[in-house]
Amino acid sequence: MIDVSVLRENYAKSGLSRDDLTEKPIDLFEKWLKQAIDSGMPDPNGMVVSTVDPEGQPYSRMVLLKNYEENSLIFFTNYGSRKAQHIEKNPKVSILFPWFLLERQVAFTGTAERLSYLEVVKYFTSRPRDSQIGAWTSHQSSKISARSALESKFMELKQKFKEGKVPIPTFWGGYRVRFDSVEFWQGRPSRLHDRFIYERNAEGGWDISRLAP
């Protein structure tokens, strides 16, 4: 068994002070996202989306951020997937961007809602053709006998849709997560990390607090 207790990093790349903060959390998120992209790390828009099933069991998985607005984040998925089924019962979700290369994390909490059909159409038609066909191929989270069955289905659908536009599956779409809290975490030496949380107040603005590491 590997002794993981001895694995540790002394975070010292940067710091985060109140003077670095912006009035709105999305502006600081955008700044950090750009720095993550510029760093060359793989999938800087990769985020961990956590949902809870009806029995209270949390589940987490990586998805890709595909758009963001002043008060929301957007991702796409299969409406038959496990996360989508959870969201239909309990729309409360959390989202984490684990930017370890920069010794940073950003955590959002909020409520998910389905995107409009027009929003789904706009994004689906921008995807590469094979990705469009892939959306038809996989009934996400369902059990399959072997990978070969998935590949065979993909080739069958590729032949079926070889001419014209690929239609949008009725079971595929996206979610907008309207967030009400955002925490920015910056690693620091001696585990004295910098943490600031934005929380939406009754007036619709943001209260900012420093958290103990």
C-alpha positions as CSV (number, residue, x, y, z in Angstrom):
1,M,0.0,0.0,0.0
2,I,1.3,3.4,-0.9
3,D,1.9,5.7,2.0
4,V,0.0,8.8,0.8
5,S,0.4,10.5,4.2
6,V,3.9,11.7,3.3
7,L,2.8,13.3,0.0
8,R,2.6,17.1,0.4
9,E,3.3,20.3,-1.5
10,N,4.4,23.6,0.0
11,Y,2.3,26.0,-1.9
12,A,4.1,29.2,-2.6
13,K,3.3,30.4,-6.1
14,S,1.0,33.2,-5.2
15,G,-1.3,34.8,-2.6
16,L,-4.8,36.3,-2.5
17,S,-5.6,39.4,-0.6
18,R,-8.8,41.5,-0.3
19,D,-7.2,44.0,-2.6
20,D,-7.2,41.3,-5.3
21,L,-10.9,40.8,-5.1
22,T,-13.5,42.2,-7.5
23,E,-16.9,43.5,-6.7
24,K,-18.5,40.5,-8.5
25,P,-17.2,37.0,-8.3
26,I,-17.5,36.3,-12.0
27,D,-14.9,38.9,-12.8
28,L,-12.3,37.3,-10.5
29,F,-13.3,33.9,-11.9
30,E,-12.8,35.1,-15.4
31,K,-9.4,36.4,-14.6
32,W,-8.3,33.1,-13.0
33,L,-9.8,31.1,-15.9
34,K,-7.8,33.1,-18.4
35,Q,-4.6,32.5,-16.3
36,A,-5.5,28.8,-16.2
37,I,-5.9,28.7,-20.0
38,D,-2.6,30.7,-20.5
39,S,-0.8,28.2,-18.2
40,G,-1.3,25.4,-20.7
41,M,-2.9,23.0,-18.3
42,P,-5.2,20.4,-19.9
43,D,-9.0,21.2,-19.8
44,P,-8.9,24.4,-17.8
45,N,-12.7,24.5,-18.2
46,G,-13.0,21.1,-16.6
47,M,-15.1,21.2,-13.5
48,V,-16.4,18.7,-10.9
49,V,-20.2,18.8,-10.7
50,S,-21.6,17.2,-7.6
51,T,-25.3,16.2,-7.2
52,V,-27.2,14.2,-4.6
53,D,-29.5,11.2,-5.2
54,P,-32.9,10.8,-3.5
55,E,-31.3,8.8,-0.7
56,G,-28.8,11.6,0.1
57,Q,-25.8,9.9,-1.6
58,P,-23.6,12.5,-3.2
59,Y,-22.0,11.8,-6.6
60,S,-19.3,13.8,-8.4
61,R,-18.0,13.8,-12.0
62,M,-16.0,15.9,-14.4
63,V,-17.8,17.9,-17.1
64,L,-16.7,20.8,-19.2
65,L,-17.9,24.4,-18.7
66,K,-19.2,25.6,-22.0
67,N,-20.3,29.1,-21.2
68,Y,-20.7,31.5,-18.2
69,E,-22.7,34.6,-17.5
70,E,-22.6,37.1,-14.7
71,N,-24.6,34.9,-12.3
72,S,-24.4,31.4,-13.9
73,L,-22.4,28.6,-15.3
74,I,-23.5,26.4,-18.3
75,F,-22.8,22.8,-19.2
76,F,-24.4,20.2,-21.4
77,T,-25.3,16.5,-20.8
78,N,-27.7,13.7,-21.5
79,Y,-31.0,14.2,-19.8
80,G,-31.0,10.4,-19.0
81,S,-27.7,10.6,-17.2
82,R,-27.4,10.0,-13.5
83,K,-26.6,13.7,-12.8
84,A,-29.6,14.9,-14.8
85,Q,-31.9,12.5,-12.9
86,H,-30.5,13.8,-9.6
87,I,-31.0,17.4,-10.7
88,E,-34.7,16.7,-11.6
89,K,-35.3,15.7,-8.0
90,N,-32.9,18.1,-6.3
91,P,-31.5,21.0,-8.4
92,K,-29.0,22.0,-5.8
93,V,-25.5,21.4,-7.0
94,S,-21.9,22.3,-6.3
95,I,-19.2,22.9,-8.8
96,L,-15.4,22.8,-8.3
97,F,-12.6,24.0,-10.6
98,P,-9.4,22.2,-9.4
99,W,-6.7,24.3,-10.9
100,F,-3.9,22.5,-9.0
101,L,-1.2,23.6,-11.4
102,L,-1.8,27.2,-10.2
103,E,-2.4,26.0,-6.6
104,R,-6.0,27.3,-6.9
105,Q,-9.5,26.1,-6.5
106,V,-12.8,27.8,-7.2
107,A,-16.0,26.4,-5.7
108,F,-19.6,27.4,-6.6
109,T,-22.9,26.4,-5.1
110,G,-26.2,27.0,-6.7
111,T,-29.3,25.7,-8.4
112,A,-29.5,24.1,-11.8
113,E,-32.2,24.6,-14.4
114,R,-32.6,23.3,-18.0
115,L,-31.6,25.5,-20.8
116,S,-34.1,26.6,-23.4
117,Y,-34.4,24.6,-26.7
118,L,-32.9,27.5,-28.7
119,E,-29.8,27.6,-26.4
120,V,-29.4,23.8,-26.9
121,V,-29.7,24.1,-30.6
122,K,-27.1,26.8,-30.8
123,Y,-24.5,24.8,-28.9
124,F,-25.3,21.4,-30.5
125,T,-24.9,22.7,-34.0
126,S,-21.5,24.2,-33.1
127,R,-20.1,20.8,-32.1
128,P,-18.0,18.6,-34.3
129,R,-20.1,16.2,-36.3
130,D,-18.7,13.1,-34.6
131,S,-19.5,14.7,-31.2
132,Q,-23.1,15.2,-32.4
133,I,-23.3,11.6,-33.4
134,G,-21.7,10.6,-30.1
135,A,-24.6,12.3,-28.3
136,W,-27.0,9.8,-30.1
137,T,-24.7,6.9,-29.4
138,S,-24.4,7.0,-25.6
139,H,-27.4,6.7,-23.2
140,Q,-25.2,8.1,-20.5
141,S,-24.8,6.2,-17.2
142,S,-26.7,3.2,-18.6
143,K,-24.9,-0.2,-18.3
144,I,-23.5,-1.7,-21.5
145,S,-22.1,-5.1,-22.3
146,A,-18.8,-4.0,-23.8
147,R,-17.1,-1.1,-25.5
148,S,-17.4,-2.8,-28.8
149,A,-21.2,-2.4,-28.5
150,L,-20.7,1.4,-28.1
151,E,-18.4,1.6,-31.1
152,S,-20.7,-0.5,-33.2
153,K,-23.6,1.7,-32.4
154,F,-21.5,4.8,-33.3
155,M,-20.6,3.4,-36.7
156,E,-24.2,2.5,-37.4
157,L,-25.4,6.0,-36.6
158,K,-22.5,7.5,-38.5
159,Q,-23.8,5.7,-41.6
160,K,-27.4,6.7,-40.8
161,F,-26.5,10.4,-40.6
162,K,-23.9,10.4,-43.4
163,E,-26.0,13.0,-45.3
164,G,-27.5,16.2,-44.1
165,K,-27.6,17.7,-40.6
166,V,-27.5,15.5,-37.5
167,P,-30.7,16.1,-35.6
168,I,-30.7,17.0,-31.9
169,P,-31.6,14.0,-29.6
170,T,-34.7,14.7,-27.5
171,F,-32.8,13.3,-24.5
172,W,-29.8,15.7,-24.8
173,G,-29.5,19.3,-23.6
174,G,-27.9,21.5,-21.0
175,Y,-28.2,23.2,-17.6
176,R,-27.6,26.7,-16.3
177,V,-26.4,26.7,-12.7
178,R,-27.4,30.0,-11.0
179,F,-24.8,30.3,-8.2
180,D,-25.4,31.9,-4.8
181,S,-21.9,31.4,-3.3
182,V,-18.4,31.3,-4.8
183,E,-15.2,30.4,-2.8
184,F,-11.7,31.3,-4.1
185,W,-8.9,29.2,-2.6
186,Q,-5.2,30.0,-3.1
187,G,-2.6,27.7,-1.7
188,R,0.0,29.2,0.7
189,P,3.0,28.0,2.6
190,S,2.6,26.1,5.9
191,R,-1.1,25.3,5.0
192,L,-2.1,28.9,5.8
193,H,-4.1,29.1,2.6
194,D,-6.0,32.2,1.4
195,R,-9.8,31.6,1.2
196,F,-12.5,34.2,0.4
197,I,-16.2,33.5,-0.1
198,Y,-18.7,35.6,-1.9
199,E,-22.3,35.0,-0.7
200,R,-25.4,36.6,-2.3
201,N,-27.3,38.9,0.0
202,A,-30.9,39.9,0.2
203,E,-30.3,42.9,-2.0
204,G,-28.9,40.8,-4.8
205,G,-25.3,41.9,-4.3
206,W,-22.4,40.0,-2.7
207,D,-21.0,39.8,0.8
208,I,-17.4,38.9,1.0
209,S,-15.7,37.1,3.9
210,R,-12.3,35.7,4.5
211,L,-12.3,32.0,5.7
212,A,-9.8,30.3,7.9
213,P,-7.8,27.7,5.9
